[in-house]
Amino acid sequence: STYDVPGTGGPGSVHVAQRSWPAPRDGLVVFSGGHLHDGGIDITLSDATAGRNICRGTATYHENPRHLATINGCVLHEKVVAGHSYRVTSRYDNSKPYQDVMGIMLTYVWWGTQ
């Protein structure tokens, strides 16, 4: 789903949006990559229960005109623990408003036997 960044924070300010969910069963994360819109700074997948980041994708920009060019992905070998809370956190520039932005992580999990 989309949301709006209000743009009321002034120069250098950051707007943060998060969403969490519990893992349904044990598995293994093998890749994760993020999606942001213009104004995006970075997006992070974390194991909130264990208090650690799994993947952080940082936005890079083209100039003239300025627009988002790429976000790095992560090749991983990270255990998913059933019942742990996993979180996606997107950060956007809050010095000006942005409408209909997103913070999405496409994450591939192998649900087989470890």
Secondary structure as a PSIPRED ss2 file (coil, helix, strand):
# PSIPRED VFORMAT (PSIPRED V4.0)

   1 S C   1.000  0.000  0.000
   2 T C   1.000  0.000  0.000
   3 Y E   0.000  0.000  1.000
   4 D E   0.000  0.000  1.000
   5 V E   0.000  0.000  1.000
   6 P C   1.000  0.000  0.000
   7 G C   1.000  0.000  0.000
   8 T C   1.000  0.000  0.000
   9 G C   1.000  0.000  0.000
  10 G C   1.000  0.000  0.000
  11 P C   1.000  0.000  0.000
  12 G C   1.000  0.000  0.000
  13 S C   1.000  0.000  0.000
  14 V E   0.000  0.000  1.000
  15 H E   0.000  0.000  1.000
  16 V E   0.000  0.000  1.000
  17 A E   0.000  0.000  1.000
  18 Q E   0.000  0.000  1.000
  19 R E   0.000  0.000  1.000
  20 S E   0.000  0.000  1.000
  21 W E   0.000  0.000  1.000
  22 P E   0.000  0.000  1.000
  23 A C   1.000  0.000  0.000
  24 P C   1.000  0.000  0.000
  25 R C   1.000  0.000  0.000
  26 D C   1.000  0.000  0.000
  27 G E   0.000  0.000  1.000
  28 L E   0.000  0.000  1.000
  29 V E   0.000  0.000  1.000
  30 V E   0.000  0.000  1.000
  31 F E   0.000  0.000  1.000
  32 S E   0.000  0.000  1.000
  33 G E   0.000  0.000  1.000
  34 G E   0.000  0.000  1.000
  35 H E   0.000  0.000  1.000
  36 L E   0.000  0.000  1.000
  37 H C   1.000  0.000  0.000
  38 D C   1.000  0.000  0.000
  39 G C   1.000  0.000  0.000
  40 G E   0.000  0.000  1.000
  41 I E   0.000  0.000  1.000
  42 D E   0.000  0.000  1.000
  43 I E   0.000  0.000  1.000
  44 T E   0.000  0.000  1.000
  45 L E   0.000  0.000  1.000
  46 S E   0.000  0.000  1.000
  47 D E   0.000  0.000  1.000
  48 A C   1.000  0.000  0.000
  49 T C   1.000  0.000  0.000
  50 A C   1.000  0.000  0.000
  51 G C   1.000  0.000  0.000
  52 R E   0.000  0.000  1.000
  53 N E   0.000  0.000  1.000
  54 I E   0.000  0.000  1.000
  55 C E   0.000  0.000  1.000
  56 R E   0.000  0.000  1.000
  57 G E   0.000  0.000  1.000
  58 T E   0.000  0.000  1.000
  59 A E   0.000  0.000  1.000
  60 T E   0.000  0.000  1.000
  61 Y E   0.000  0.000  1.000
  62 H E   0.000  0.000  1.000
  63 E C   1.000  0.000  0.000
  64 N C   1.000  0.000  0.000
  65 P C   1.000  0.000  0.000
  66 R C   1.000  0.000  0.000
  67 H E   0.000  0.000  1.000
  68 L E   0.000  0.000  1.000
  69 A E   0.000  0.000  1.000
  70 T E   0.000  0.000  1.000
  71 I E   0.000  0.000  1.000
  72 N C   1.000  0.000  0.000
  73 G C   1.000  0.000  0.000
  74 C E   0.000  0.000  1.000
  75 V E   0.000  0.000  1.000
  76 L E   0.000  0.000  1.000
  77 H E   0.000  0.000  1.000
  78 E E   0.000  0.000  1.000
  79 K E   0.000  0.000  1.000
  80 V E   0.000  0.000  1.000
  81 V C   1.000  0.000  0.000
  82 A C   1.000  0.000  0.000
  83 G C   1.000  0.000  0.000
  84 H C   1.000  0.000  0.000
  85 S E   0.000  0.000  1.000
  86 Y E   0.000  0.000  1.000
  87 R E   0.000  0.000  1.000
  88 V E   0.000  0.000  1.000
  89 T E   0.000  0.000  1.000
  90 S E   0.000  0.000  1.000
  91 R E   0.000  0.000  1.000
  92 Y E   0.000  0.000  1.000
  93 D E   0.000  0.000  1.000
  94 N C   1.000  0.000  0.000
  95 S C   1.000  0.000  0.000
  96 K C   1.000  0.000  0.000
  97 P C   1.000  0.000  0.000
  98 Y E   0.000  0.000  1.000
  99 Q E   0.000  0.000  1.000
 100 D E   0.000  0.000  1.000
 101 V E   0.000  0.000  1.000
 102 M C   1.000  0.000  0.000
 103 G E   0.000  0.000  1.000
 104 I E   0.000  0.000  1.000
 105 M E   0.000  0.000  1.000
 106 L E   0.000  0.000  1.000
 107 T E   0.000  0.000  1.000
 108 Y E   0.000  0.000  1.000
 109 V E   0.000  0.000  1.000
 110 W E   0.000  0.000  1.000
 111 W C   1.000  0.000  0.000
 112 G C   1.000  0.000  0.000
 113 T C   1.000  0.000  0.000
 114 Q C   1.000  0.000  0.000
